[in-house]
Amino acid sequence: MDVNQLKQSIQAGQIAPVYLVTGTESALNQQALAVLRDIIPADQQTMNYARFDLHETELDAVMNEVDELPFFGDYREIVLDNPDFF
């Protein structure tokens, strides 16, 4: 799925529980991540959006975040950078 298809899918309310953004074109990856981040309204991002670099953060800490429910919102988004296990 390209970035435009991703945007259309999200605008149509078709939000998947997990997305994998990969590729060699970093600009496209950043666009896709921006589209995904916009799922969370700006006023809710402080409590419902988290981003972790798995080279610096233990997986246990990430799993604690995954277990949390959205705070005054519909969605909680967690982005993992450098998931070497993929």
A tleap script that builds the chain and sets N, CA, C and O, in Angstrom:
source leaprc.protein.ff14SB
mol = sequence {
  NMET ASP VAL ASN GLN LEU LYS GLN SER ILE
  GLN ALA GLY GLN ILE ALA PRO VAL TYR LEU
  VAL THR GLY THR GLU SER ALA LEU ASN GLN
  GLN ALA LEU ALA VAL LEU ARG ASP ILE ILE
  PRO ALA ASP GLN GLN THR MET ASN TYR ALA
  ARG PHE ASP LEU HIE GLU THR GLU LEU ASP
  ALA VAL MET ASN GLU VAL ASP GLU LEU PRO
  PHE PHE GLY ASP TYR ARG GLU ILE VAL LEU
  ASP ASN PRO ASP PHE CPHE
}
set mol.1.N position { 0.857 -1.157 0.000 }
set mol.1.CA position { 0.000 0.000 0.000 }
set mol.1.C position { 0.914 1.233 0.000 }
set mol.1.O position { 1.861 1.306 0.783 }
set mol.2.N position { 0.631 2.185 -0.866 }
set mol.2.CA position { 1.441 3.405 -0.885 }
set mol.2.C position { 0.832 4.446 0.061 }
set mol.2.O position { -0.227 4.219 0.646 }
set mol.3.N position { 1.512 5.587 0.203 }
set mol.3.CA position { 1.100 6.609 1.161 }
set mol.3.C position { -0.291 7.156 0.844 }
set mol.3.O position { -1.084 7.383 1.758 }
set mol.4.N position { -0.596 7.368 -0.426 }
set mol.4.CA position { -1.919 7.875 -0.799 }
set mol.4.C position { -3.017 6.880 -0.441 }
set mol.4.O position { -4.070 7.272 0.063 }
set mol.5.N position { -2.782 5.608 -0.694 }
set mol.5.CA position { -3.762 4.578 -0.341 }
set mol.5.C position { -3.929 4.505 1.180 }
set mol.5.O position { -5.039 4.327 1.681 }
set mol.6.N position { -2.842 4.641 1.893 }
set mol.6.CA position { -2.889 4.639 3.348 }
set mol.6.C position { -3.751 5.790 3.843 }
set mol.6.O position { -4.613 5.601 4.702 }
set mol.7.N position { -3.521 6.981 3.302 }
set mol.7.CA position { -4.290 8.163 3.697 }
set mol.7.C position { -5.779 7.971 3.399 }
set mol.7.O position { -6.623 8.284 4.238 }
set mol.8.N position { -6.103 7.460 2.211 }
set mol.8.CA position { -7.503 7.236 1.843 }
set mol.8.C position { -8.157 6.217 2.762 }
set mol.8.O position { -9.305 6.390 3.174 }
set mol.9.N position { -7.435 5.165 3.080 }
set mol.9.CA position { -7.961 4.122 3.958 }
set mol.9.C position { -8.269 4.685 5.344 }
set mol.9.O position { -9.321 4.392 5.913 }
set mol.10.N position { -7.375 5.474 5.877 }
set mol.10.CA position { -7.581 6.054 7.204 }
set mol.10.C position { -8.717 7.063 7.182 }
set mol.10.O position { -9.533 7.101 8.103 }
set mol.11.N position { -8.776 7.882 6.137 }
set mol.11.CA position { -9.871 8.855 6.034 }
set mol.11.C position { -11.226 8.170 5.926 }
set mol.11.O position { -12.244 8.727 6.337 }
set mol.12.N position { -11.235 6.959 5.372 }
set mol.12.CA position { -12.472 6.189 5.266 }
set mol.12.C position { -12.808 5.455 6.569 }
set mol.12.O position { -13.816 4.754 6.649 }
set mol.13.N position { -11.960 5.621 7.582 }
set mol.13.CA position { -12.209 4.989 8.867 }
set mol.13.C position { -11.731 3.562 8.966 }
set mol.13.O position { -12.067 2.860 9.920 }
set mol.14.N position { -10.948 3.120 7.990 }
set mol.14.CA position { -10.425 1.751 7.991 }
set mol.14.C position { -9.028 1.772 8.611 }
set mol.14.O position { -8.022 1.873 7.909 }
set mol.15.N position { -8.989 1.675 9.930 }
set mol.15.CA position { -7.726 1.758 10.658 }
set mol.15.C position { -7.371 0.370 11.169 }
set mol.15.O position { -8.110 -0.225 11.954 }
set mol.16.N position { -6.244 -0.131 10.720 }
set mol.16.CA position { -5.780 -1.458 11.128 }
set mol.16.C position { -5.128 -1.378 12.509 }
set mol.16.O position { -4.657 -0.314 12.911 }
set mol.17.N position { -5.100 -2.484 13.228 }
set mol.17.CA position { -4.472 -2.455 14.555 }
set mol.17.C position { -2.947 -2.344 14.499 }
set mol.17.O position { -2.327 -1.866 15.449 }
set mol.18.N position { -2.337 -2.783 13.389 }
set mol.18.CA position { -0.875 -2.758 13.262 }
set mol.18.C position { -0.508 -2.370 11.834 }
set mol.18.O position { -1.113 -2.842 10.872 }
set mol.19.N position { 0.497 -1.501 11.715 }
set mol.19.CA position { 1.054 -1.135 10.414 }
set mol.19.C position { 2.550 -1.367 10.456 }
set mol.19.O position { 3.197 -1.118 11.474 }
set mol.20.N position { 3.098 -1.843 9.350 }
set mol.20.CA position { 4.545 -1.992 9.203 }
set mol.20.C position { 4.977 -1.064 8.083 }
set mol.20.O position { 4.596 -1.249 6.927 }
set mol.21.N position { 5.774 -0.064 8.433 }
set mol.21.CA position { 6.283 0.895 7.459 }
set mol.21.C position { 7.736 0.532 7.214 }
set mol.21.O position { 8.566 0.580 8.122 }
set mol.22.N position { 8.029 0.170 5.980 }
set mol.22.CA position { 9.383 -0.250 5.649 }
set mol.22.C position { 9.720 0.190 4.235 }
set mol.22.O position { 8.829 0.459 3.429 }
set mol.23.N position { 10.978 0.261 3.948 }
set mol.23.CA position { 11.417 0.639 2.612 }
set mol.23.C position { 12.714 1.425 2.679 }
set mol.23.O position { 13.174 1.811 3.753 }
set mol.24.N position { 13.286 1.652 1.522 }
set mol.24.CA position { 14.568 2.352 1.465 }
set mol.24.C position { 14.408 3.852 1.268 }
set mol.24.O position { 15.368 4.603 1.443 }
set mol.25.N position { 13.216 4.298 0.908 }
set mol.25.CA position { 12.964 5.723 0.662 }
set mol.25.C position { 12.499 6.376 1.957 }
set mol.25.O position { 11.324 6.286 2.311 }
set mol.26.N position { 13.416 7.034 2.667 }
set mol.26.CA position { 13.092 7.584 3.984 }
set mol.26.C position { 12.021 8.678 3.911 }
set mol.26.O position { 11.242 8.831 4.853 }
set mol.27.N position { 11.967 9.435 2.825 }
set mol.27.CA position { 10.949 10.481 2.698 }
set mol.27.C position { 9.546 9.865 2.677 }
set mol.27.O position { 8.631 10.391 3.312 }
set mol.28.N position { 9.374 8.773 1.964 }
set mol.28.CA position { 8.074 8.094 1.924 }
set mol.28.C position { 7.737 7.486 3.283 }
set mol.28.O position { 6.587 7.517 3.719 }
set mol.29.N position { 8.748 6.935 3.942 }
set mol.29.CA position { 8.521 6.380 5.275 }
set mol.29.C position { 8.051 7.476 6.229 }
set mol.29.O position { 7.125 7.264 7.013 }
set mol.30.N position { 8.682 8.635 6.164 }
set mol.30.CA position { 8.295 9.754 7.028 }
set mol.30.C position { 6.886 10.242 6.711 }
set mol.30.O position { 6.133 10.595 7.619 }
set mol.31.N position { 6.526 10.266 5.428 }
set mol.31.CA position { 5.160 10.656 5.049 }
set mol.31.C position { 4.143 9.679 5.620 }
set mol.31.O position { 3.109 10.086 6.151 }
set mol.32.N position { 4.440 8.395 5.510 }
set mol.32.CA position { 3.526 7.374 6.042 }
set mol.32.C position { 3.388 7.509 7.551 }
set mol.32.O position { 2.282 7.401 8.081 }
set mol.33.N position { 4.491 7.744 8.247 }
set mol.33.CA position { 4.436 7.915 9.696 }
set mol.33.C position { 3.647 9.164 10.080 }
set mol.33.O position { 2.945 9.168 11.092 }
set mol.34.N position { 3.757 10.218 9.280 }
set mol.34.CA position { 2.982 11.444 9.543 }
set mol.34.C position { 1.489 11.185 9.361 }
set mol.34.O position { 0.673 11.659 10.152 }
set mol.35.N position { 1.133 10.434 8.323 }
set mol.35.CA position { -0.279 10.087 8.098 }
set mol.35.C position { -0.796 9.260 9.277 }
set mol.35.O position { -1.906 9.486 9.759 }
set mol.36.N position { 0.001 8.316 9.731 }
set mol.36.CA position { -0.419 7.488 10.857 }
set mol.36.C position { -0.516 8.303 12.142 }
set mol.36.O position { -1.422 8.087 12.947 }
set mol.37.N position { 0.406 9.231 12.338 }
set mol.37.CA position { 0.363 10.047 13.555 }
set mol.37.C position { -0.898 10.912 13.591 }
set mol.37.O position { -1.431 11.190 14.665 }
set mol.38.N position { -1.368 11.330 12.431 }
set mol.38.CA position { -2.564 12.170 12.366 }
set mol.38.C position { -3.843 11.436 12.775 }
set mol.38.O position { -4.894 12.062 12.916 }
set mol.39.N position { -3.764 10.126 12.963 }
set mol.39.CA position { -4.915 9.383 13.475 }
set mol.39.C position { -5.267 9.910 14.873 }
set mol.39.O position { -6.439 10.011 15.236 }
set mol.40.N position { -4.244 10.237 15.633 }
set mol.40.CA position { -4.435 10.763 16.982 }
set mol.40.C position { -4.576 12.279 16.889 }
set mol.40.O position { -3.665 12.939 16.388 }
set mol.41.N position { -5.687 12.855 17.353 }
set mol.41.CA position { -5.824 14.314 17.324 }
set mol.41.C position { -4.677 14.987 18.085 }
set mol.41.O position { -4.177 14.442 19.069 }
set mol.42.N position { -4.268 16.163 17.629 }
set mol.42.CA position { -3.119 16.864 18.198 }
set mol.42.C position { -3.243 17.068 19.705 }
set mol.42.O position { -2.250 16.959 20.425 }
set mol.43.N position { -4.441 17.360 20.187 }
set mol.43.CA position { -4.612 17.610 21.616 }
set mol.43.C position { -4.576 16.332 22.459 }
set mol.43.O position { -4.587 16.403 23.688 }
set mol.44.N position { -4.533 15.170 21.812 }
set mol.44.CA position { -4.471 13.895 22.526 }
set mol.44.C position { -3.126 13.192 22.358 }
set mol.44.O position { -2.898 12.149 22.971 }
set mol.45.N position { -2.240 13.741 21.542 }
set mol.45.CA position { -0.989 13.047 21.246 }
set mol.45.C position { -0.058 12.918 22.451 }
set mol.45.O position { 0.716 11.964 22.534 }
set mol.46.N position { -0.125 13.857 23.372 }
set mol.46.CA position { 0.747 13.784 24.545 }
set mol.46.C position { 0.517 12.493 25.324 }
set mol.46.O position { 1.466 11.873 25.805 }
set mol.47.N position { -0.733 12.095 25.444 }
set mol.47.CA position { -1.060 10.912 26.249 }
set mol.47.C position { -1.252 9.640 25.420 }
set mol.47.O position { -1.192 8.542 25.974 }
set mol.48.N position { -1.480 9.756 24.119 }
set mol.48.CA position { -1.844 8.591 23.318 }
set mol.48.C position { -0.881 8.277 22.179 }
set mol.48.O position { -1.181 7.431 21.337 }
set mol.49.N position { 0.260 8.937 22.138 }
set mol.49.CA position { 1.236 8.672 21.088 }
set mol.49.C position { 2.600 8.481 21.745 }
set mol.49.O position { 3.031 9.302 22.555 }
set mol.50.N position { 3.264 7.402 21.391 }
set mol.50.CA position { 4.603 7.137 21.926 }
set mol.50.C position { 5.477 6.592 20.809 }
set mol.50.O position { 5.009 5.865 19.933 }
set mol.51.N position { 6.743 6.952 20.854 }
set mol.51.CA position { 7.691 6.474 19.846 }
set mol.51.C position { 8.945 6.010 20.567 }
set mol.51.O position { 9.483 6.723 21.414 }
set mol.52.N position { 9.408 4.810 20.227 }
set mol.52.CA position { 10.549 4.209 20.887 }
set mol.52.C position { 11.578 3.744 19.866 }
set mol.52.O position { 11.229 3.218 18.809 }
set mol.53.N position { 12.832 3.941 20.190 }
set mol.53.CA position { 13.938 3.373 19.422 }
set mol.53.C position { 14.348 2.106 20.158 }
set mol.53.O position { 14.836 2.167 21.287 }
set mol.54.N position { 14.152 0.969 19.523 }
set mol.54.CA position { 14.428 -0.301 20.196 }
set mol.54.C position { 15.913 -0.570 20.391 }
set mol.54.O position { 16.278 -1.543 21.051 }
set mol.55.N position { 16.773 0.267 19.834 }
set mol.55.CA position { 18.199 0.174 20.153 }
set mol.55.C position { 18.479 0.805 21.517 }
set mol.55.O position { 19.513 0.536 22.128 }
set mol.56.N position { 17.556 1.646 21.993 }
set mol.56.CA position { 17.754 2.359 23.254 }
set mol.56.C position { 16.771 1.959 24.350 }
set mol.56.O position { 17.017 2.227 25.526 }
set mol.57.N position { 15.673 1.329 23.984 }
set mol.57.CA position { 14.605 1.017 24.938 }
set mol.57.C position { 14.400 -0.493 25.006 }
set mol.57.O position { 14.365 -1.179 23.985 }
set mol.58.N position { 14.268 -0.984 26.216 }
set mol.58.CA position { 13.997 -2.410 26.426 }
set mol.58.C position { 12.598 -2.747 25.930 }
set mol.58.O position { 11.678 -1.939 26.062 }
set mol.59.N position { 12.436 -3.926 25.367 }
set mol.59.CA position { 11.142 -4.363 24.863 }
set mol.59.C position { 10.103 -4.455 25.983 }
set mol.59.O position { 8.916 -4.236 25.743 }
set mol.60.N position { 10.538 -4.775 27.196 }
set mol.60.CA position { 9.609 -4.830 28.328 }
set mol.60.C position { 8.943 -3.474 28.576 }
set mol.60.O position { 7.750 -3.413 28.870 }
set mol.61.N position { 9.710 -2.395 28.459 }
set mol.61.CA position { 9.148 -1.051 28.647 }
set mol.61.C position { 8.125 -0.740 27.570 }
set mol.61.O position { 7.102 -0.111 27.839 }
set mol.62.N position { 8.400 -1.180 26.356 }
set mol.62.CA position { 7.462 -0.966 25.250 }
set mol.62.C position { 6.182 -1.763 25.499 }
set mol.62.O position { 5.082 -1.262 25.264 }
set mol.63.N position { 6.319 -2.972 25.963 }
set mol.63.CA position { 5.150 -3.810 26.209 }
set mol.63.C position { 4.262 -3.210 27.304 }
set mol.63.O position { 3.042 -3.367 27.261 }
set mol.64.N position { 4.856 -2.531 28.278 }
set mol.64.CA position { 4.055 -1.832 29.292 }
set mol.64.C position { 3.215 -0.738 28.644 }
set mol.64.O position { 2.060 -0.539 29.019 }
set mol.65.N position { 3.783 -0.033 27.680 }
set mol.65.CA position { 3.036 1.001 26.947 }
set mol.65.C position { 1.910 0.380 26.120 }
set mol.65.O position { 0.813 0.932 26.038 }
set mol.66.N position { 2.187 -0.759 25.515 }
set mol.66.CA position { 1.197 -1.433 24.676 }
set mol.66.C position { -0.020 -1.834 25.503 }
set mol.66.O position { -1.142 -1.817 24.999 }
set mol.67.N position { 0.187 -2.188 26.746 }
set mol.67.CA position { -0.903 -2.620 27.616 }
set mol.67.C position { -1.816 -1.475 28.064 }
set mol.67.O position { -2.917 -1.722 28.556 }
set mol.68.N position { -1.370 -0.235 27.900 }
set mol.68.CA position { -2.170 0.915 28.337 }
set mol.68.C position { -3.322 1.176 27.363 }
set mol.68.O position { -3.172 1.015 26.152 }
set mol.69.N position { -4.457 1.577 27.902 }
set mol.69.CA position { -5.614 1.942 27.085 }
set mol.69.C position { -5.501 3.406 26.664 }
set mol.69.O position { -4.784 4.179 27.301 }
set mol.70.N position { -6.201 3.793 25.599 }
set mol.70.CA position { -6.197 5.205 25.201 }
set mol.70.C position { -6.714 6.089 26.338 }
set mol.70.O position { -7.637 5.710 27.059 }
set mol.71.N position { -6.119 7.256 26.487 }
set mol.71.CA position { -6.497 8.200 27.531 }
set mol.71.C position { -7.345 9.300 26.925 }
set mol.71.O position { -6.829 10.151 26.200 }
set mol.72.N position { -8.636 9.298 27.211 }
set mol.72.CA position { -9.585 10.274 26.663 }
set mol.72.C position { -9.523 10.356 25.142 }
set mol.72.O position { -9.547 11.448 24.573 }
set mol.73.N position { -9.444 9.216 24.497 }
set mol.73.CA position { -9.417 9.180 23.043 }
set mol.73.C position { -9.830 7.805 22.557 }
set mol.73.O position { -10.070 6.890 23.345 }
set mol.74.N position { -9.907 7.683 21.247 }
set mol.74.CA position { -10.311 6.409 20.649 }
set mol.74.C position { -9.130 5.479 20.371 }
set mol.74.O position { -9.288 4.258 20.345 }
set mol.75.N position { -7.954 6.060 20.165 }
set mol.75.CA position { -6.801 5.263 19.747 }
set mol.75.C position { -5.572 5.595 20.577 }
set mol.75.O position { -5.445 6.690 21.124 }
set mol.76.N position { -4.685 4.637 20.655 }
set mol.76.CA position { -3.357 4.808 21.242 }
set mol.76.C position { -2.387 4.313 20.182 }
set mol.76.O position { -2.577 3.234 19.620 }
set mol.77.N position { -1.359 5.086 19.909 }
set mol.77.CA position { -0.425 4.740 18.844 }
set mol.77.C position { 0.989 4.635 19.407 }
set mol.77.O position { 1.461 5.519 20.123 }
set mol.78.N position { 1.645 3.538 19.068 }
set mol.78.CA position { 3.021 3.312 19.505 }
set mol.78.C position { 3.843 2.982 18.274 }
set mol.78.O position { 3.537 2.045 17.537 }
set mol.79.N position { 4.889 3.762 18.063 }
set mol.79.CA position { 5.781 3.602 16.912 }
set mol.79.C position { 7.100 3.026 17.407 }
set mol.79.O position { 7.683 3.527 18.369 }
set mol.80.N position { 7.564 1.981 16.751 }
set mol.80.CA position { 8.828 1.348 17.105 }
set mol.80.C position { 9.843 1.573 15.990 }
set mol.80.O position { 9.642 1.141 14.855 }
set mol.81.N position { 10.921 2.246 16.323 }
set mol.81.CA position { 12.014 2.430 15.372 }
set mol.81.C position { 13.064 1.341 15.624 }
set mol.81.O position { 13.282 0.931 16.765 }
set mol.82.N position { 13.696 0.888 14.572 }
set mol.82.CA position { 14.751 -0.121 14.616 }
set mol.82.C position { 14.294 -1.449 15.221 }
set mol.82.O position { 14.950 -1.970 16.122 }
set mol.83.N position { 13.182 -2.002 14.739 }
set mol.83.CA position { 12.763 -3.317 15.236 }
set mol.83.C position { 13.557 -4.415 14.520 }
set mol.83.O position { 13.094 -4.985 13.532 }
set mol.84.N position { 14.720 -4.694 15.016 }
set mol.84.CA position { 15.616 -5.646 14.360 }
set mol.84.C position { 15.059 -7.059 14.279 }
set mol.84.O position { 15.545 -7.865 13.486 }
set mol.85.N position { 14.052 -7.374 15.082 }
set mol.85.CA position { 13.478 -8.717 15.048 }
set mol.85.C position { 12.648 -8.963 13.812 }
set mol.85.O position { 12.252 -10.103 13.568 }
set mol.86.N position { 12.359 -7.916 13.000 }
set mol.86.CA position { 11.639 -8.132 11.752 }
set mol.86.C position { 12.627 -8.509 10.705 }
set mol.86.O position { 12.250 -8.743 9.557 }
savepdb mol mol.pdb
quit
